């Protein structure tokens, strides 16, 4: 079986957001939660608990975002901000 990109999900103080998802994405998130539970030997998480770690992982592995973020930091340092 292929390994999932998400590992164990740590608890963290949340910030509430209200979003609407297409039903197909919700179904996929439910299936992902079930697969994640089997792989990590945890109880299935609520779909809402999966979204933040998935976004975090996506942004951490997006090279374009990392480059842009680095350029923004360098720009802020050179401008004295």
C-alpha positions as a Python dict, from the first residue, in 0.01 Angstrom:
ca = {
    (1, 'X'): (0, 0, 0),
    (2, 'X'): (125, 351, -79),
    (3, 'X'): (219, 564, 217),
    (4, 'X'): (19, 878, 285),
    (5, 'X'): (193, 1214, 294),
    (6, 'X'): (53, 1302, 636),
    (7, 'X'): (199, 1143, 945),
    (8, 'X'): (68, 1166, 1299),
    (9, 'X'): (-126, 1490, 1348),
    (10, 'X'): (-37, 1685, 1659),
    (11, 'X'): (-293, 1883, 1852),
    (12, 'X'): (-262, 2260, 1826),
    (13, 'X'): (-471, 2560, 1927),
    (14, 'X'): (-706, 2613, 1631),
    (15, 'X'): (-826, 2923, 1453),
    (16, 'X'): (-1182, 2880, 1329),
    (17, 'X'): (-1260, 2922, 961),
    (18, 'X'): (-1587, 2862, 782),
    (19, 'X'): (-1547, 2713, 434),
    (20, 'X'): (-1766, 2538, 183),
    (21, 'X'): (-1637, 2229, 6),
    (22, 'X'): (-1780, 2043, -291),
    (23, 'X'): (-1938, 1714, -183),
    (24, 'X'): (-1680, 1518, -384),
    (25, 'X'): (-1394, 1675, -187),
    (26, 'X'): (-1571, 1602, 141),
    (27, 'X'): (-1614, 1236, 40),
    (28, 'X'): (-1244, 1218, -49),
    (29, 'X'): (-1149, 1373, 285),
    (30, 'X'): (-1361, 1117, 471),
    (31, 'X'): (-1190, 836, 276),
    (32, 'X'): (-851, 995, 349),
    (33, 'X'): (-932, 1013, 721),
    (34, 'X'): (-1015, 642, 720),
    (35, 'X'): (-693, 553, 534),
    (36, 'X'): (-492, 779, 766),
    (37, 'X'): (-642, 609, 1071),
    (38, 'X'): (-547, 265, 940),
    (39, 'X'): (-193, 376, 857),
    (40, 'X'): (-124, 556, 1185),
    (41, 'X'): (-320, 319, 1412),
    (42, 'X'): (-524, 614, 1540),
    (43, 'X'): (-898, 668, 1549),
    (44, 'X'): (-1030, 838, 1234),
    (45, 'X'): (-1005, 1214, 1266),
    (46, 'X'): (-1284, 1454, 1185),
    (47, 'X'): (-1246, 1593, 834),
    (48, 'X'): (-1197, 1942, 979),
    (49, 'X'): (-886, 1818, 1164),
    (50, 'X'): (-726, 1698, 839),
    (51, 'X'): (-747, 2020, 642),
    (52, 'X'): (-484, 2224, 831),
    (53, 'X'): (-211, 1954, 823),
    (54, 'X'): (-284, 1892, 454),
    (55, 'X'): (-249, 2262, 374),
    (56, 'X'): (63, 2284, 589),
    (57, 'X'): (220, 1988, 407),
    (58, 'X'): (121, 2129, 68),
    (59, 'X'): (279, 2467, 141),
    (60, 'X'): (592, 2309, 294),
    (61, 'X'): (655, 2109, -24),
    (62, 'X'): (564, 2381, -277),
    (63, 'X'): (898, 2502, -411),
    (64, 'X'): (748, 2808, -580),
    (65, 'X'): (590, 2918, -253),
    (66, 'X'): (915, 2860, -63),
    (67, 'X'): (1107, 3068, -317),
    (68, 'X'): (850, 3350, -307),
    (69, 'X'): (842, 3347, 72),
    (70, 'X'): (1223, 3359, 90),
    (71, 'X'): (1232, 3650, -158),
    (72, 'X'): (971, 3835, 48),
    (73, 'X'): (1175, 3788, 367),
    (74, 'X'): (1493, 3906, 196),
    (75, 'X'): (1309, 4207, 54),
    (76, 'X'): (1173, 4295, 399),
    (77, 'X'): (1522, 4267, 554),
    (78, 'X'): (1680, 4492, 292),
    (79, 'X'): (1405, 4753, 328),
    (80, 'X'): (1443, 4759, 706),
    (81, 'X'): (1095, 4626, 777),
}
